[in-house]
Amino acid sequence: MRMQLELPNQNVKVVKYLMELANFKTYKELFNAALTVLYWCLNEVTSGRIIVSLDEQTGKYKELSMPAFQVATFQAHQAPGERAATAR
């Protein structure tokens, strides 16, 4: 599948920064890594877990919150028949 995106200049800068930081050579590498992380996060959230960043020295953590996580959690707690009705 071929995809084409139009991004604001600020997002292009972020994409290029992330590619440099992660040493990705292609947009495909970045996209595949992003899909992997999102897929893992959604599986964790729908299993009743939260995604956090932990400061091991202090034990403090910060939860990662995204609208997609809230939707996935809501849908995971619906009965199968309710999911179909909500998706329409």
N, C-alpha and C positions, 0 to 999 in steps of 0.2 A: 504494500500500500504506500502510496506517496501522499505526503501531507504538506500543506503550505500554511504558514502562519504570518500574520501581520502583527508586529509588536511595537509598542511605543518605544522611543529611543531609550528611556530609562530601563526598560525591561531587557533591551538588547545589551545594554551595559552589564546588567546582572548576569545574563546568560554567558557572556564572554568572560566575566569574572569567575563564575562557577566552573566553566570549562578549564580555565587556567589553573584555578585552585585544585581541581580534581585531576588535572593532567589529561583531560579528554581531548582527543584530536578531532572528533566529529560531533555534530549535533545528535547523530544517532546514538552515540555512546551516552551523552547527557540524557537524552530522552529515555533510553532503556534503564539507566540508573534511577531516574526519577520515577518511572513506572514501577520498578522493583520496590522502592521505598514506599510509595503510595499503596501498592498492593499489600505489602507487609503490614503497614499501619492500619489499613482498613480491616484486615483479617484480625488483628489484635483487638481493635476497638469493638468489632462485632462479636468478639469472644468475651467481652466484658472487661477488657484491660484498658489502661490509660497509657498514653505515650508520654514519657517524661525525659527531661535532661537532668541528670543527677550530679551535684557537686559532691564528690566522694569525701572531700575533707570536712565539709560542714554537714553533710546529710540532707541539705536543702535541695529541693527539686522544683522544676518549673514544667507544668503540663503544656504539651503542644495541643492547641485547639484549632480546628479548622471546621468550617461549615459542613464539609463532606463527612467528617467524623460524626457530627450530630445526626445527619440524615441516615448514615449507615447504622448507627446505634438504634435510632428509632425504628428503622425497617427490620433490624435483627430481632427486635422484641415484639413484632407483630406476628399474628398467626398467618400462615401461607395465603389464605383467602383474602385477608386484609391487605397484604402486600400488593396483590394484583389490582385491587380496587384503588389503592393509593397511587400506583404507578400510572394510572390512566389520566 
